[in-house]
């Protein structure tokens, strides 16, 4: 007798509903206007909480990891809701720390949610209604690409109240994103560059 695959609660929001829930205005709202719908798994009430976006360059010195892990533990213990793509190695390590807590987490994959399997490490948080998975991408976008990752990171930044840049490699995509965060008037927690 086989077991069925875990299916989280699913919802679709129009981009207008999403912006209203998040009270997004100005340049981030203009940027979000390129989308029409957002797919969601999990508890959409998490959108009413203050959101801290997490970004880290893929190219990151090893000593930065320890500080990032300590800060992720602090955020977890403070009950802060952290959101991100959790794609770079340091971001993935931070997600592991965050998933051990009781606070909400928002994950935004750089692909559509259709046919995406729920990773085992997400299941408990989804069942406990402390995770939200959001994607503005449609069913035809099943593979992560650099272009989708860039768009996803801007999506995360547009929705966040604050942004934590763990490490910014000069000349990289994360450096461009940090500049965009400043242009959009986002509160920056820390921007550490080489």
Helices and strands as residue ranges (DSSP letters): E 10-14, H 15-22, H 26-32, E 37-42, G 44-48, E 51-55, H 62-78, E 81-84, H 89-99, E 105-107, H 120-127, E 131-135, H 146-159, E 162-168, H 173-183, E 187-193
